[in-house]
């Protein structure tokens, strides 16, 4: 199956992002939830500093795996299921 250069670049970004255990855990959390804010994700993960968590969320959003909505001062994150189905179906099991 031939894939475009753009698809290959997208896949590499996603796999690099998911190659970090904390980011993989975040993606799994969001796969089981409709949406969560940073504070809720931090509570579920435990001992991840907020600045580190923000960095992980940005990495996942930049590769297209997370979508977000802003509501006042809160940003709610959700898994982009289309991207997950296409590049990381393990997250949806």
N, C-alpha and C positions, 0 to 999 in steps of 0.2 A: 504494500500500500504506500503510495507516494504522499508525502506530507509537505506542505509549503514551508518555506523558511520561517514564516511568521508563527505557524503552529509549533514548530520545533522550538523556537525561542520562548514561546509561551509555556510549553511543557517544561523546559529547563528551569524557568523562573519558579514555576510551581513546585517542582521536585526539590529545588534548592531550598525554598522556603519550608517545605515539609520535612526536610532533612534534619532540622533542628527539633529535638524532642519536645520542647515547650510549645513551639508553634504547632506541632502535630497534635498535641493535647488540646490546644485552643481550637483547632479545626474540628476535632472530635467532639468537644463540648458544644460547639455551635451547630454541628450536624444533628445533635439531639435536642436542639432548642430552636425556637422561632427567631429570637434575637436576644442579645444580652449587651449590657453596657460594660465598660471597662471594669468598674467596681465589682460587678457580679462575677465577671470572669476571674478577677483576682481572688475573690473569696473562694471560688471553686478550686483554683489552682493552689492556693495556700501561700507559700513563701516566695512569691515572685514580686520584686519591687515594682511599683507603679511605672517608673520610667522604663524599666526593662519590658514590662508588659506592653506599654505604648509602642515601643520599638517593634516588638513581635507583631502586634496588630497592624502596624504600618507595613511591615514586610508582606504579610498575608494579603492586605488590601492592594498593595502595589502590584502583586503578581496576578490579581484578578480573582483570587479565591474568596475574598470577603467583600461584601457590600456593606454600606453604612448609611444611617440616617441620623441627622442631628435633630434633637428635640431640646430646645433651650440650651443648657450647658452640657447636656449628656449626648454622647454619640452611641448609638445602638448598632451593634455589628450582627451580621447574619452570614451564613455560608452561602456562597453563590453555587447553588445546586447544579446548575448547568455546567459550570467549570469542573465541579467535583465529579459529576457523572462522566465527563469527558476525559479528565486527566488523573483523577484520584478516586475511583469508585470505592476503594477500601474504606473511605471515610463514611460512606452511606450504609455500610453493613450493620 
